[in-house]
Amino acid sequence: MTALTDDTLPMTPRAMRDEMIVFAVMALLLASVPFTGVYPFFVMQALCFALLACAFNLLIGYGGLLSFGHAMFMGTAGYCSAHALKVWALPPELGILVGIAAAFGLSLITGYISIRRQGIYFSMITLALSQLLYFIYLQAPFTHGEDGIQGIPQGHMFGVLDLSKPTVLYYVVLVGFLAGFLLIYRIINSPFGEVLKSIRENEPRAISLGYRTDQYKFLAFVLSGTLAGFAGALKVFVAQNASLTDVHWSMSGEVVLMTLVGGLGTIFGPVVGAFAIIAMQQYLAGFGQWVTVIQGSIFVICVLTFRRGVVGEVAHYFRRSL
Amino acid sequence: MQALYAQLLVGLINGSFYALLSLGLAVIFGMLNIINFAHGALYMMGAFVAYFLLNLGGINYWWALLLAPIIVGIFGMILERTMLQWLTGLDHLYGLLLTFGIALIVQGVFQNYFGSSGMPYAIPDQLKGGMNLGFMFLPVYRGWVVIFSLVVCIATWFLIEKTRLGAYLRAATENPTLVRAFGINVPRMITLTYGLGVGLAALAGVLSAPINQVRPLMGADLIIVVFAVVVIGGMGSIMGSIITGFALGVIEGLTKYFYPEASNTVVFVLMVLVLLVKPTGLTGRAA
């Protein structure tokens, strides 16, 4: 198996410092959004997708596993959070927890089934499982089929943060995103993350060193799915609805595209990719179906000429890991 | 009882499409090591080419059965020459991503020009009407689809498993370098194989045009079921794809009769069950 990424540089204090600087710049830029003229709804949406793409990248970029059904975690968490908020009238923080718990449970089951096969079979199984869920959600009463769950109350987080105020909601989403991002960063740079990378590079060798690679991959799958669920639960507050589009396989394809554009196996790539794709959808909405064609072309161009992605190319040019 | 037979027939017909599509996927996977995500889009193209031939060129169904697979097959070979061949030696995830992009482009272009609604394609005169079999009424065209696709499947199996050309193909899958040393043009063979697999998808498209309407997304949803079929069958053998395809179509038809709510999901549920018992699929080789 050829390497998916160019990330062969050792983890040195200098690399660590670079990444911390970039992270600080990113956090500052994002924190200053409400003071600029940028439409906060757009940034919030992009942040949710960025977190989803980062979670997805944890699996493919560091574990070498291409999940083609990652939207199912976002969609499931979205539906469960929305239901908890609207029908059970739970406060926001508990609503988010319900969503995360649902995604955790789902990733345990789907991970157990899919991790037994490798390569493209793994991708196809995750894709089929997400389509199975799509049909279930289409028919299940609590999701309201094609209508989705709408008009979700935003409520007061911890009883004090009024999420119906755009600025408050923005900072809550931002803190959620940064927390998720740091957690993923921590996972990648832990001993667990190192083993994961070694599995990506050469699984037989990792096995011969005595690692139970299936268990590592399973854990990575569950972590990734649960974090994707966190993104889905946050998105409920931004969009104020949960619908079938979030579970459909074309959404999973979009997540793959975001990560690919930004750079597989780079830490900041999925964030850049998510912002690029969401901005594209926002500004190209007038082109109708041509957006699909443009997305498809980006896929083709990235795979043929630009496999490192935006961040991957930059990092390669400066010989840094980002 | 009538309804049961009718659903069985629908199941057999869907099964023929599953078989033709998963067969094409297996042929392509064997030679190129690529899961052809564009397969559904090429199936859709086959139906559209038949539609154009009829409405723009006045060329009838019978010629479309021959011409559409050739035209789409040539399109496929161009794709292989211009794009897919550059992925040789890379992680096969890239093949999946590239063909996914191609599928988006093809579907998007067709959606732009034809919207999402379907267009009818008339059943050819010779295959109109039906037969009363005593226990059920069999529309001739539907019977034709099942028999014709069975014949095509077996012919493909024969071509690959029993002929000299097929032997070269299988040898090149095992060891391309060695086969090349015998003076066989392996890249050209790969291109032709991709054309053959794509042609099978287009043929299924033409067959389906008079039954289902011709619409841009007709392949997009079907292909995921076919992937599930492939996972269940294991893509280990050509015969495995054919048998699994037909069998799952029938099972789906039976579910539609006995418990319609599950008819959309039964193939996926079966996939989960098979994987729990036998992670390599029914006839599978290790991935």
Interface residues (C-beta under 8 A of the other chain):
Chain A: M1 T2 L4 I60 G64 L66 F68 I113 S114 R116 R117 Q118 G119 I120 Y121 F122 S123 M124 I125 L127 A128 L129 Q131 L132 F135 I136 L138 Q139 W249 G253 V256 L260 G288 Q289 W290 V291 T292 V293 Q295 G296 S297 I298 F299 V300 C302 V303 L304 R307
Chain B: I35 M83 W86 L87 G89 L90 D91 H92 L93 Y94 G95 L96 L97 L98 F100 G101 I102 A103 L104 I105 V106 Q107 G108 V109 Q111 N112 I224 V225 F227 A228 V230 V231 E261 N264 T265 F268 V269 M271 V272 L275 L276 P279 T280 G281 A287
